[in-house]
Amino acid sequence: MVDLISQYQKIKPAIDSAIMNVIENAQFINGPEVSSFQSELESYLGVKHVIPCANGTDALQIALMALDLKPGDEIITPSFTYIATTEVMALLGLKPVFVEVDKDTFCIDPTAIEAAITDKTKAIVPVHLYGQAANMDAINKIAKKYNLFVVEDNAQAIGSDYYHEDGTVSKTGTISDIGCTSFFPSKNLGCYGDGGAICTNNDELAAKMRMIANHGQSKRYYHDVVGCNSRLDSIQAAVLRIKLRELDSYIIARRKVADYYDAFFSAFNQIITPVRGKESNHVFHQYTLKLEGLDRDALNVFLATKDVPSMIYYPVPAHRQKMFSAFGSENTILPITDWLTERVISLPIHTEMEEEQLDLICSSVAEFINQQ
Ligand SMILES: *Cc1c(COP(=O)(O)O)cnc(C)c1O
């Protein structure tokens, strides 16, 4: 699905010397690479505070820990997402309230949010799924009306621009109280191990999240709140500093792949290509098709026989996961989410794709359709 080896070959000298530099200076934890990466990411995103942490799941957990919520408080979130988004809610004793997504953008449907609000609702966690932003203007309006926090799961959309109704532009992850992202190797800005970050424009939340990520410590060996241990290590920060400079060109490369697929698949009425909403520019973490009247799982198997990888993100929506059975979540009625989980299939998309590979993938899909 990705080709991280070819991508590395292109930046090898810079990466190798940056990693060696960390080793030679032995500043493995909280070294200068981490603080430099932090400020470079702050200026790239145009946000006041970036707090690096160990991974995207921790970023979400730390964000929710900073909101002073009580057990049983409710958080409205899509069911059609990676498990990490909602798992941390249950871990903290909070109740995920699953709502529908928009069938075109795959992101949380703002009209479904308002209907799910109760007097226990404290926050909304939208996910910018596959690299396209949720409708943040609409979500922020609802949050303001009901006095709710908004925490963006930006793990799949870092670098995406959001076009506000008032004409201003901001980067996803900076449009709400807190934005969370992941630097898992296959993400659009990936490191060579685990990594994550939290961002906010709120000074108070930033200070609190920094403290939580560092054992709730206010000064050395004085611990004011229960926290955790979540650090980005210096080697990963050194890699990320180099890859951050490439991020915009990586996004362009991904979009070119998406354009190629869009043009090819437009000829097939059994295939619905990704809808690009007007609220943001799609950074195509995934290129995800919806199939009409085709056996999705059979296509998945057929492509494997052609050595073409394809993936189902995600085969089981969160509300149907056993993990959440204590909440009775499986009784939630989410027909669009269920419809999508049966019909989506993601094709390879990355920064190093060759036309030959695209040809093989497209002609393999066409061959499957022609056999039907
Ligand atoms: C990858 C991902 C995460 C979790 O990030 P990790 O770094 O793997 O912990 C959370 N949410 C979404 C939507 C993701 O894609």
The ligand as an SDF file (V2000), in Angstrom:
LIG
                    3D

 15 15  0  0  0  0  0  0  0  0999 V2000
   -3.2640    6.1400   12.9090 C   0  0  0  0  0  0  0  0  0  0  0  0
   -4.4690    6.6890   13.5460 C   0  0  0  0  0  0  0  0  0  0  0  0
   -4.5590    6.9210   14.9250 C   0  0  0  0  0  0  0  0  0  0  0  0
   -3.5470    6.4240   15.9140 C   0  0  0  0  0  0  0  0  0  0  0  0
   -2.2350    6.7570   15.6990 O   0  0  0  0  0  0  0  0  0  0  0  0
   -1.0450    5.8190   16.3020 P   0  0  0  0  0  0  0  0  0  0  0  0
    0.1520    6.6580   16.1090 O   0  0  0  0  0  0  0  0  0  0  0  0
   -1.0490    4.5650   15.5300 O   0  0  0  0  0  0  0  0  0  0  0  0
   -1.3530    5.6030   17.7450 O   0  0  0  0  0  0  0  0  0  0  0  0
   -5.6960    7.5210   15.4270 C   0  0  0  0  0  0  0  0  0  0  0  0
   -6.7040    7.8690   14.6170 N   0  0  0  0  0  0  0  0  0  0  0  0
   -6.6790    7.6550   13.3020 C   0  0  0  0  0  0  0  0  0  0  0  0
   -7.8350    8.0930   12.4600 C   0  0  0  0  0  0  0  0  0  0  0  0
   -5.5770    7.0420   12.7100 C   0  0  0  0  0  0  0  0  0  0  0  0
   -5.5590    6.8260   11.3870 O   0  0  0  0  0  0  0  0  0  0  0  0
  1  2  1  0
  2  3  1  0
  2 14  2  0
  3  4  1  0
  3 10  2  0
  4  5  1  0
  5  6  1  0
  6  7  2  0
  6  8  1  0
  6  9  1  0
 10 11  1  0
 11 12  2  0
 12 13  1  0
 12 14  1  0
 14 15  1  0
M  END
$$$$
